[in-house]
Amino acid sequence: MEERIHQLAKEARKLELNKSDRTRLENQVLSYAHNFLDTLKDPITYDGAYEKSLGIYEHGLAEEPTDIQALLHSTDKYIMSPGINAASGGHLGYIPGGGLYPSALADYLADVFNRYAGIFFAAPGAVRLENLLIKWMCELMGFPATATGNLTSGGSISILIAVVTARDAIHLKAKNYHKAVVYLTEQTHHALHKALRIAGLGDCTLREIPMDEGYRMIPEKLDEQVSKDRAAGHIPLLINATIGTTNTGAVDPVDQIAKIAERHKVWFHVDAAYGGFFKLVESTAHLFKGVEKADSIVLDPHKSLFLPFGTGAILIKNTEAVFRAHHYQAEYMQDMLVEDREISPADVSPELTKHFRGMRMWLPLKFFGLKPIRAALEEKMMLAQYFHQAVQKIDGVEVGPEPALSLTMFRITGLAEYDNQFNQRLIKAIQDDGRIFLSSTTINGIFWIRVCVLLFRTHIEQVKLLLAIIEEKMKGLLEGN
Ligand SMILES: *Cc1c(COP(=O)(O)O)cnc(C)c1O
């Protein structure tokens, strides 16, 4: 037996690289990463040739090793080119993410250490680091020191945590799920619908509260509807307000909605996945008035905090409620009941073993300090305003509402029934060009082109380039080219 063990170990030990092999590997990977970062000076932001990525299927797993250069070559050929280059400052579609470089190095460290960040007993420092970040976000939102939260993989999981906590906080039983009512608007992110369905609440009633001309919930209508539902024996479960809707960037009147939720004693949930960190900027902070009255708040550091994808957050005021909805104790975890324990991520989330996400958030924020983050956010907001004003100077352009945060919409009008088709052709021409990426939406049958400025690499050059591209493509389309 011992002989076989030695034999196996001979092969297995290949998994531990020696220092010189590590260094060689690092150099090649880093050199590839730096080459990529260099291309961002003049990037292709969108490549619609999706068939290029099919080649990755030729590179399935094998028994024998593959040289790192070949792997980087495949990465480059099949993964890096087709689709949206989400690291490019020209990415102004959907809600762009970030990717601050020190986060990558923080991930590197987190992966090398591989600390078990799900449980306090295993990695008290890692858990405390994440709790420190949660505390910072709680303070930013005006939550009391007793509030808690979790660093999640993104907004969708954060919303799921909020939904199940709200559900369990009122001891809603399965036999009454169909009586539950959730209040939102037509512009609420579909992640809430998805979370409700996953939480078993697919049969609950969704009340889409009417919106004003700026796509914001009308609080009076909410008030009436909740009263009506209570009187009819329904169970109001959750009121959602959004700070920065994904489609239009609208901010619901949080303070008024908060008061209604308080009066009717309904869980008040704020979806600030896109807009949350604009609270760091003085000129947008007023939009957050009343956010401290929320029961739960979703933030997405991988959006307005410029971090790489896979970094979300949920803040919950009632620590006991989120704990009750998620905490488990199993026999094989009996060692973990240490004294003076702090809340562990596993106590407040569906996850047990998890990525140590705290590192990728803490390291860049400490390394840079908050000042450049605040400046970048204010700059993005002003760039959206700049675009909103400048695009109106182009003949035939109609714009959406004044941008509340950093998202604005426009379309070309005056072509009668061809309006929507023309705008569809315009966005196709912009996407085919590839230097800037924009996405579109349809609201009440009208096709809008959206511009969301949120990447830390987006500056006035990209916005000016976009304006030039719009004029160029419009001219081409109108001249029939
Ligand atoms: C992006 C977004 C979500 C979903 O978050 P993910 O991080 O993509 O899971 C939810 N709500 C709003 C308003 C968003 O912008």
The ligand as a Gaussian input file, in Angstrom:
#p B3LYP/6-31G(d) Opt

LIG

0 1
 C      -27.920000      44.972000     -11.536000
 C      -29.147000      45.157000     -10.764000
 C      -29.713000      44.094000     -10.035000
 C      -29.173000      42.694000     -10.109000
 O      -27.902000      42.617000      -9.570000
 P      -26.809000      41.559000     -10.064000
 O      -25.581000      42.019000      -9.368000
 O      -26.743000      41.671000     -11.553000
 O      -27.251000      40.211000      -9.630000
 C      -30.820000      44.367000      -9.269000
 N      -31.353000      45.598000      -9.219000
 C      -30.841000      46.633000      -9.916000
 C      -31.483000      47.984000      -9.809000
 C      -29.721000      46.445000     -10.708000
 O      -29.217000      47.469000     -11.418000

